[in-house]
Amino acid sequence: MRRIACNTTLGACLFSMVGLAGAANLSADLHRAWSVPRAAEFADASARLTPAIAALCAASEEAESAMRIARRQWLDVLTPWERLSAVAIGPVLERRAQRQIDFMPTRPRLIEKAIQDEPTDAAAMELVGTPAKGLPALEWLLWVKPIQPDSKACRYALQVADEIAREAKALAAAPVVASDDATLIGELVNQWVGGLERLRWANMEMPARIALTNARPAEFPRAASGAAAAGWVAQWRSLRELATDTSIPVSLDALLRQRGADSTAEALAQAVRRADAAMHDLDTVDLPRLLEAAQLLAALKRLVEEQVAPALGVNIGFSDADGD
Amino acid sequence: MRMRNRRDFLIGLAAIFAAPAWASAHVGGSTRLAAAWRTAGGYQVGILQAAGGRLAVSAAIDVPTRAHALLREPGGTLLAIARRPGDWLLRWDEDGRPLAWRWIEPQRAFTGHVISDGNTLYVAETDLDSGAGLIGVRDAKTLEKRAEWPTHGIDPHQLVWDAGHPGALIVANGGVPTRPESGRVKVDLDRMDSSLVRIDATSGELLGQWRLDDRRLSLRHLAWNGRLLGIALQAEHAVASDKTAAPVLAVFDGDSLRPITSPQPLAGYGGDIAPVGSGFAVSCPRAQGVALFAADASWQGWMPLTEACALAAAPDQIWVGGRLQALALKATTPWNRWAVPGIRLDNHWISLA
């Protein structure tokens, strides 16, 4: 097995020597061009979150300003996180980072309990369940029940921010387990489809449909911070780049063209362009327009499942749906 | 011994069908099936009507994600339930009118099957936090959840009433570990733990649990024939040859559970199961056909059909749904192949005849 070790601060990778007999090129390319810079961006932003929360906790007369800065910093962490986790591959998948950092919906009751338990370090935070930690918990502490300086809640928020920064650093430093090309492509395609479906269904369409069938306002993820639409944009950008960006040597487009499947690559590019146009300037109020965009994402998903995956030798067709 | 041709299959079918009264009925005539499918435009549930050599869509409802199993309720309404992602339950009618949507609670997922006693729905669900299998106990009228009971396993799939123990449920815990974030990518298959459990339907108490010796066989779909429960299996072996040769049927007599071998490889994937006469039919979409087994679980025959999966037991025949065609199988009389134009059926359908 070959491992790719990455330096957190520099976002650079060193390649260890135990390899897969030359079969790990795509894996190395994907992680060098995609996972490593995304993880480095997330780690850099997360490192600035803890000082912002600490300043809020220590604020006396400038608490409002400190809160604005802390919220801004949370939003600055969100974008690189959405970018990194939009397609859960490599260390994000191996470390179950989505669950560790982005457990939704957060559990206010468990947050309140954790605040009373007053964890003071990483070891104590290990005993706090994931539903009370991560970015959604911090969003709740910053927007829903805003923390006050010099309070138990503020000290807990500091621990939550610290833990996010630790996990971000670990993600950026994580050795990437190199895999053979077929396995890598299979994981990439499956996780890309999974990421698209998470954006299309869980984050956009399902909340909209629940709102429409129950005649109540939609409850999108990140609604408290007002960052729902920003989250969609960041996720979509990653999905789009991993599909068709020519600067990424392991994009779906590049993989298709390497195999001579140019017509499928063209069809993918067209479907991505249509979805891209629909994803511009979405908001959480215009639900019909949001559902139109979701339809185009669904069409893109079908195309990847039915044309792109077979062209890349990946089985995700109906009759291969294991466990049904 | 293999039986691949039509004549051999008919002999096998005749051997396991008992009553001849239906033999003169027109094959497939006036049959309607409730099904879930996918079109070029997305997912739907609806009604298929057999007429003129084809199954035509007579009613359809767009659904946001894939639907899996269907259930006809005592009052004639229908339920369709989502799987992967399992977020919704839909009550609808045969005219294609949605009557009620129920969305799953946070950190829960429907796993695709539901049964009803008229007052209460028992729904297979998963706790997304822990991965634990649950029976969601819901008010049949409002679809609201009343209680949750553990299935004492993971990856619960189909559940049925226990024919041998009135008031009890049988649940197939598929046992395949999955994570919300890894979608179709399976993890930790060494931790597979599939089981059949008997659950008291009033208290949720565990009354019994059975496992196969081969822990890489996932128990998934269930059908009774008298007091014998047939279970369609799906193999998860790491070695391809083990998977290909794996059995697709197990039987449970109320006390013991055993796998049934077949004389030909069936790709280790049973997609659906239905009682046929005194035996069972198991669809095998990866082997592209339907396997027939007799009441004593002995092999009776094989009918090729591309992507054969959905099975619907009707009083005098079984309907088999495939990729482009469906079969209405009857003993002694010729069966028809019905075109299934423009749609791709999901794993299950039910007869409304």
Boltz contact constraints between the chains, C-beta under 6 A:
constraints:
  - contact:
      token1: [A, 88]
      token2: [B, 181]
      max_distance: 6.0
  - contact:
      token1: [A, 98]
      token2: [B, 181]
      max_distance: 6.0
  - contact:
      token1: [A, 105]
      token2: [B, 106]
      max_distance: 6.0
  - contact:
      token1: [A, 190]
      token2: [B, 184]
      max_distance: 6.0
  - contact:
      token1: [A, 190]
      token2: [B, 185]
      max_distance: 6.0
  - contact:
      token1: [A, 194]
      token2: [B, 183]
      max_distance: 6.0
  - contact:
      token1: [A, 205]
      token2: [B, 64]
      max_distance: 6.0
  - contact:
      token1: [A, 206]
      token2: [B, 87]
      max_distance: 6.0
  - contact:
      token1: [A, 209]
      token2: [B, 64]
      max_distance: 6.0
  - contact:
      token1: [A, 210]
      token2: [B, 103]
      max_distance: 6.0
  - contact:
      token1: [A, 213]
      token2: [B, 101]
      max_distance: 6.0
  - contact:
      token1: [A, 319]
      token2: [B, 285]
      max_distance: 6.0
  - contact:
      token1: [A, 319]
      token2: [B, 307]
      max_distance: 6.0
  - contact:
      token1: [A, 323]
      token2: [B, 176]
      max_distance: 6.0
  - contact:
      token1: [A, 324]
      token2: [B, 347]
      max_distance: 6.0
